[in-house]
Amino acid sequence: MPDRKEETFLIRIYDCQNATWQGSILWAERQQKTCFRSTLEMLSLIDEAVQLDRKEIGGNEDEEKTEEIVSE
């Protein structure tokens, strides 16, 4: 199993409307800041960042497992 790199995100909540958060998220390792309008969007941004970083350091194990299942 390849070594996994840790990711750091700084989340700032500016407001809470319609039972969800609005704010910004900073991906510390890349100094990229993005605003989000809902908690679901925030989680999606984190997931995209982690998936992107894993692809760059040697592939995604989940994709490899999916390919094996499909090919069988």
C-alpha positions as CSV (number, residue, x, y, z in Angstrom):
1,M,0.0,0.0,0.0
2,P,1.5,3.4,-1.0
3,D,2.2,6.0,1.6
4,R,-0.7,8.4,2.0
5,K,-0.1,12.1,2.2
6,E,-2.0,14.0,4.8
7,E,-4.0,17.0,3.6
8,T,-4.8,20.1,5.7
9,F,-7.8,22.3,5.2
10,L,-8.7,25.5,7.1
11,I,-12.4,26.0,7.1
12,R,-14.0,29.4,7.9
13,I,-17.7,29.5,8.6
14,Y,-19.1,33.0,7.8
15,D,-22.8,32.4,8.1
16,C,-25.4,29.7,8.7
17,Q,-28.6,30.1,6.6
18,N,-31.2,27.5,5.6
19,A,-29.7,25.0,8.1
20,T,-26.3,24.9,6.3
21,W,-23.0,26.6,6.4
22,Q,-21.5,29.3,4.1
23,G,-17.9,30.1,4.2
24,S,-14.5,29.4,2.7
25,I,-12.0,26.6,2.7
26,L,-8.2,26.9,2.3
27,W,-6.2,23.9,1.1
28,A,-3.1,24.7,3.1
29,E,-0.6,22.6,1.1
30,R,-1.4,24.5,-2.2
31,Q,-2.6,27.8,-0.7
32,Q,-5.8,27.5,-2.7
33,K,-8.9,29.2,-1.3
34,T,-12.5,28.5,-2.4
35,C,-15.8,29.7,-1.1
36,F,-18.7,27.3,-0.5
37,R,-22.4,27.8,-0.2
38,S,-23.4,24.7,1.7
39,T,-22.0,22.0,3.9
40,L,-22.4,19.5,1.1
41,E,-20.5,21.7,-1.3
42,M,-17.7,22.0,1.3
43,L,-17.4,18.3,1.7
44,S,-17.4,17.9,-2.1
45,L,-14.5,20.4,-2.4
46,I,-12.5,18.5,0.2
47,D,-13.2,15.2,-1.6
48,E,-12.1,16.6,-5.0
49,A,-8.9,18.0,-3.5
50,V,-8.0,14.7,-1.9
51,Q,-8.8,12.7,-5.0
52,L,-6.7,15.1,-7.2
53,D,-3.8,14.8,-4.8
54,R,-3.9,11.0,-4.7
55,K,-4.0,10.8,-8.5
56,E,-0.9,13.0,-8.7
57,I,1.1,10.9,-6.2
58,G,0.5,7.6,-7.9
59,G,-3.1,6.8,-8.7
60,N,-6.3,6.1,-6.8
61,E,-6.7,2.6,-5.2
62,D,-10.5,2.8,-5.5
63,E,-10.3,3.3,-9.2
64,E,-7.9,0.3,-9.5
65,K,-10.3,-1.9,-7.5
66,T,-13.2,-0.8,-9.8
67,E,-11.2,-1.7,-12.9
68,E,-10.5,-5.1,-11.5
69,I,-14.1,-5.8,-10.7
70,V,-15.3,-4.6,-14.1
71,S,-12.7,-6.6,-16.0
72,E,-13.6,-9.9,-14.2
